[in-house]
Amino acid sequence: MAYAGDARSRLLEALNAAQAGDYDKAEELVLAADDCIVDAHKAQTSLLAKEAQGDDIELSVTLMHGQDHLMTTILLKDLMKHLIELYKRGS
């Protein structure tokens, strides 16, 4: 959940940078968000691997919340890339 939250924060900062015309910073922040998303995916993959090996993974609200954060952040990343491109074109 923390990795996805960090990624989300970076993506929103990227949008603010693009709105201010600082496209280099926006791109840098999107890349930083990508790194956070990779870390979140690693944590998710670790859980999936444990379950595939027969370990009983307790399904909790926290786990579901973390998965929700990851999925919405991935969607946000895709949208931010398009929005940043639109800001660039409008300059």
Long-range contacts (C-beta under 8 A, 24 or more apart in sequence): 1-62, 1-65, 1-66, 1-69, 3-36, 3-37, 3-39, 3-40, 3-43, 3-70, 4-36, 4-37, 4-40, 4-66, 4-69, 4-70, 4-72, 4-73, 5-69, 5-73, 6-33, 6-36, 7-33, 7-34, 7-36, 7-37, 7-40, 7-73, 7-77, 8-33, 8-69, 8-72, 8-73, 8-76, 10-36, 11-73, 11-76, 11-77, 11-80, 14-80, 14-84, 15-80, 15-83, 15-84, 18-83, 18-84, 18-87, 18-88, 19-87, 21-87, 21-91, 23-84, 23-87, 23-88, 26-84, 26-87, 27-84, 30-77, 30-80, 30-81, 30-84, 33-73, 33-77, 33-80, 34-77, 37-70, 37-73, 37-74, 37-77, 40-66, 40-70, 40-73, 41-70, 44-70
